[in-house]
Amino acid sequence: MGSPVHIVETAVSGSNVTVKRESFVGRNFQLQQRDSLTVGSWADLGAAQAGTGGLLTFTDTGSAINALARFYRVHIVP
């Protein structure tokens, strides 16, 4: 399937958090979040994005001012 891919950048801009992740063609990528690293279910944020072979940018709108803590992952979906 190729080399591993991972989150390469997270940033806060105003009230939004952006997450950038490497991707590859033929797979879809879904940003997920939860407020605890070890407790609770991961929740989808926005729509999945198709891999391009480059970086994908995901945005969690308003979370920089609404959440005390938030953890992110980008899940590879069919």
C-alpha positions in Angstrom: 0.0 0.0 0.0 3.0 2.3 0.1 4.7 4.3 2.9 2.9 5.2 6.1 1.1 8.6 6.2 0.6 10.8 9.2 -0.6 14.2 10.4 2.1 16.7 9.5 0.6 19.9 11.0 -2.0 21.2 13.3 -2.7 24.9 13.7 -5.1 27.3 15.4 -6.4 30.2 13.3 -8.9 32.4 15.1 -11.5 30.0 16.5 -10.7 27.1 14.1 -8.2 24.3 14.3 -6.8 22.9 11.0 -5.2 19.5 10.6 -3.0 18.6 7.6 -2.4 15.0 6.7 -0.5 13.2 4.0 -2.7 11.1 1.7 -2.6 8.6 -1.1 -4.9 8.1 -4.1 -7.6 5.5 -3.8 -8.5 6.0 -0.2 -10.7 8.4 1.7 -9.7 10.2 4.9 -12.0 11.3 7.8 -11.1 13.7 10.5 -12.2 12.5 13.9 -12.1 14.0 17.4 -12.7 13.3 21.0 -12.2 15.3 24.2 -10.2 12.6 26.1 -7.3 10.7 24.7 -8.4 7.4 26.4 -12.1 7.7 27.1 -15.1 8.0 24.7 -15.8 7.3 21.1 -14.1 9.0 18.1 -16.6 11.4 16.4 -16.5 12.3 12.7 -16.0 16.0 11.9 -17.2 17.1 8.4 -17.1 14.9 5.4 -14.4 12.4 4.4 -12.0 13.6 1.7 -10.6 11.6 -1.2 -6.8 11.1 -1.1 -4.8 13.1 -3.7 -1.3 11.9 -3.1 -0.6 15.2 -1.4 -1.7 17.0 1.8 -5.3 17.2 2.8 -6.5 20.0 5.1 -9.3 19.4 7.6 -10.9 22.2 9.7 -12.6 21.9 13.1 -14.7 25.1 13.2 -15.0 26.9 16.5 -13.2 24.3 18.5 -10.3 26.6 19.5 -12.7 28.6 21.7 -15.3 26.0 22.6 -13.2 23.0 23.7 -10.9 22.8 26.8 -9.0 19.9 25.2 -9.5 18.0 22.0 -7.7 15.2 20.4 -7.6 14.4 16.6 -6.9 11.6 14.3 -7.5 11.1 10.6 -9.0 7.8 10.0 -8.6 6.0 6.6 -12.1 4.9 5.4 -13.2 2.7 2.5 
